[in-house]
């Protein structure tokens, strides 16, 4: 069975990973509609939890096409991107794979849009942290 998400471990701080993810989303015409801080949410219930942020993102043009084809596809929106600090201290960035999450919807156009969004989100995850790597390489080369 295929995975329902794309994930990557990045070598940067949690906050830098969040900022890098937001920048990558913008480059692919996604807007962050929601930010859910699970650490703060659990803290209100006196539960200790690691840094864990859910970004709800939407590409308006692609989302419009999906909603035109199937009005109830909104029950599966927005696309979620998670930035979390793992127990070992590593930072992981993940995104839902819309192809997998929208598999139950039997509609050709929704499937096409899901594949297009999936391609963008895979690139978003791939790009998180890449700017820092390029900058580190430039600093090393200049030394």
C-alpha positions as CSV (number, residue, x, y, z in Angstrom):
1,X,0.0,0.0,0.0
2,X,1.3,3.5,-0.8
3,X,1.9,6.0,1.9
4,X,-0.7,8.7,2.6
5,X,2.0,11.4,3.2
6,X,5.2,12.8,2.0
7,X,7.8,13.4,4.7
8,X,11.3,14.7,5.2
9,X,13.7,15.2,8.1
10,X,15.3,18.6,8.0
11,X,18.4,19.8,9.9
12,X,17.2,23.2,11.1
13,X,15.3,24.6,14.1
14,X,11.6,24.1,14.4
15,X,10.8,27.7,13.7
16,X,13.1,27.8,10.7
17,X,11.4,24.6,9.3
18,X,8.0,26.3,9.8
19,X,9.2,29.4,7.9
20,X,10.8,27.3,5.2
21,X,7.6,25.3,4.7
22,X,5.5,28.5,4.4
23,X,7.9,29.9,1.8
24,X,7.8,26.7,-0.2
25,X,4.0,26.7,-0.1
26,X,3.9,30.3,-1.4
27,X,6.3,29.4,-4.2
28,X,3.7,26.8,-5.3
29,X,0.7,29.3,-5.0
30,X,-0.6,27.8,-1.7
31,X,-2.0,30.0,1.0
32,X,-1.8,29.1,4.6
33,X,-5.4,29.3,5.9
34,X,-4.9,27.8,9.4
35,X,-2.2,27.2,11.9
36,X,-2.9,24.7,14.6
37,X,-0.4,24.5,17.4
38,X,-0.9,21.2,19.0
39,X,1.7,21.8,21.7
40,X,-0.3,24.9,22.9
41,X,-3.6,23.0,22.5
42,X,-2.5,20.2,24.7
43,X,-0.9,22.6,27.2
44,X,-4.4,24.0,27.9
45,X,-5.4,20.4,28.9
46,X,-2.3,20.1,31.1
47,X,-0.8,17.6,28.7
48,X,2.9,18.0,27.8
49,X,3.6,17.6,24.1
50,X,6.4,18.3,21.6
51,X,6.4,21.2,19.1
52,X,3.8,20.2,16.5
53,X,2.2,22.6,14.1
54,X,-0.4,21.8,11.5
55,X,-0.6,24.2,8.5
56,X,-3.8,24.1,6.6
57,X,-2.9,25.2,3.0
58,X,-4.9,25.8,-0.1
59,X,-4.0,26.5,-3.7
60,X,-7.1,28.6,-4.8
61,X,-7.0,27.8,-8.5
62,X,-6.7,24.0,-8.0
63,X,-9.2,24.0,-5.1
64,X,-11.7,25.9,-7.2
65,X,-11.4,23.3,-10.0
66,X,-11.9,20.4,-7.5
67,X,-15.0,22.1,-5.9
68,X,-16.5,22.8,-9.3
69,X,-16.3,19.1,-10.1
70,X,-17.5,17.8,-6.7
71,X,-19.0,20.1,-4.1
72,X,-18.4,17.9,-1.1
73,X,-14.6,17.7,-1.7
74,X,-14.5,20.5,0.8
75,X,-14.8,18.0,3.5
76,X,-11.3,17.0,2.8
77,X,-9.8,20.5,2.7
78,X,-7.5,22.2,3.3
79,X,-4.3,20.2,2.6
80,X,-2.4,19.7,5.8
81,X,1.3,20.1,6.3
82,X,2.8,19.1,9.6
83,X,6.0,20.4,11.1
84,X,7.0,18.4,14.2
85,X,9.9,17.8,16.5
86,X,10.4,14.1,16.9
87,X,11.3,12.5,20.2
88,X,15.0,12.4,19.1
89,X,15.0,16.1,18.5
90,X,14.9,15.9,14.7
91,X,12.5,18.1,12.8
92,X,10.2,16.4,10.4
93,X,8.0,18.0,7.7
94,X,5.1,16.1,6.2
95,X,2.2,16.7,3.8
96,X,-0.9,14.7,3.1
97,X,-0.9,13.0,-0.3
98,X,-4.2,14.2,-1.9
99,X,-4.2,11.3,-4.3
100,X,-4.5,8.9,-1.4
101,X,-6.9,11.0,0.7
102,X,-9.2,11.6,-2.2
103,X,-9.1,8.1,-3.5
104,X,-12.7,7.4,-2.4
105,X,-14.0,10.1,-4.7
106,X,-14.9,8.6,-8.0
107,X,-14.6,11.6,-10.3
108,X,-12.1,12.0,-13.1
109,X,-11.5,15.7,-12.7
110,X,-11.1,15.4,-8.9
111,X,-8.5,12.7,-9.5
112,X,-6.7,15.0,-12.0
113,X,-6.6,17.9,-9.6
114,X,-5.5,15.6,-6.7
115,X,-2.6,14.4,-8.8
116,X,-1.6,18.0,-9.6
117,X,-1.8,19.1,-6.0
118,X,0.1,16.0,-5.0
119,X,2.9,16.9,-7.3
120,X,3.1,20.4,-5.9
121,X,3.0,19.2,-2.3
122,X,5.8,16.7,-2.9
123,X,7.9,19.6,-4.3
124,X,7.0,21.7,-1.3
125,X,8.3,19.0,1.1
126,X,11.4,18.5,-1.1
127,X,12.1,22.2,-1.0
128,X,11.9,22.7,2.8
129,X,15.3,23.3,4.1
130,X,16.9,23.5,0.7
131,X,17.6,27.2,0.9
132,X,19.5,26.6,4.1
133,X,21.6,23.9,2.4
134,X,22.4,26.2,-0.5
135,X,23.4,29.0,1.9
136,X,25.6,26.7,3.9
137,X,27.3,25.5,0.8
138,X,28.0,29.1,-0.3
139,X,29.4,29.9,3.1
140,X,31.6,26.8,3.0
141,X,32.8,27.6,-0.5
142,X,33.7,31.1,0.4
143,X,35.8,30.1,3.4
